[in-house]
Amino acid sequence: MVDKAVPDATRRSQRSHRAILDAALELVGEMGYPRLTVEAIAARAGVGKQTIYRWWPSKAAVLLDAFVALGERAAREAGGDAASEIPDTGDLAADLKRVLRATVDELTSPAYDLPIRALTAEGVINAEVGAEFVSRILEPGLRLYATRLTAAQEAGQVAADIDPRIALELLVGPLTHRWLLRTGPLTHAYADALVETALRGLSPR
């Protein structure tokens, strides 16, 4: 399993660990995932190849940890944490537009776009990586949507018979489709339109 290879804190140097994760993100942006190798990551980080293999089983595992760390670092710098909730101002549309706009900004940023595309592609052909990608990167965010939509149900803003887990896919599904396949521009206006369209279907009759 990918997570079993994460090194114990007593066995690793924080500096080397950070250097390896940073190197993986830098290199996937420079050369793309197919050309990325553990050897290249080791050389960029200034560590031996065996150091990486002692802690991670593959380049995918390194990149997955690097991407998770990137998200956690960005959340801290923004004054929050990776488990921050979707705001509940009482205005469901405004709250959803805010988070979807932030997602658009993330997906269109090279710092996020290239690593997440690599992990998405690898997850399609590698079931283990795919499961880790879902559980560690996708699922935490999906739970936040489900929680916010459940609160909206309790407030009478969403139909009581709607399944929040299905409803959230009306928002994140089209956004992911457009980003992944590049079927159209990924903009704040598109995110707003998704929210408005989805809420028409979710509103109580």
VENQUI-V281173 format. One line per field, one symbol per residue. ss: DSSP state (H for helix, E for strand, C for the rest). phi: phi as a letter, one per 30 degrees, with the letter a starting at -180 (. if undefined). psi: psi as a letter, one per 30 degrees, with the letter a starting at -180 (. if undefined). A space follows every 10 residues. Layout:
ss = ???
phi = ???
psi = ???
This chain:
ss = CCHHHCCCHH HCCHHHHHHH HHHHHHHHHH HCCCCCCHHH HHHHHCCCHH HHHHHCCCHH HHHHHHHHHH HHHHHHHCCC CCCCCCCCCC CHHHHHHHHH HHHHHHHCCH HHHHHHHHHH HHHHHCHHHH HHHHHHHHHH HHHHHHHHHH HHHHCCCCCC CCCHHHHCHH HHHHHHHHHH HCCCCCCHHH HHHHHHHHHH HHCCC
phi = .ddddddded cbcddddddd dddddddddd cidecdbddd dddddibded ddddcbdadd dddddddddd ddddddddib bdceddebcj cddddddddd dddedddcde dceddddddd ddddcbdddd dddddccdee dddddddddd dddddicbed cddedddddd cddddddddd chdadcbddd dddddddddd dcddd
psi = kefffkkkff flkeeeeeee eeeeeeefee fleefkleee eeeefhllef eeffekflee eeeeeeeeee eeeeeeffga lfgklkkiff jeeeeeeeee eeeeeefgke feeeeeeeee eefefjeeee eeeeefeeee eeeeeeeeee eeefggfkkf gkjeeeefff efeeeeeeee fhflkjleee eeeeeeeefe ffkk.
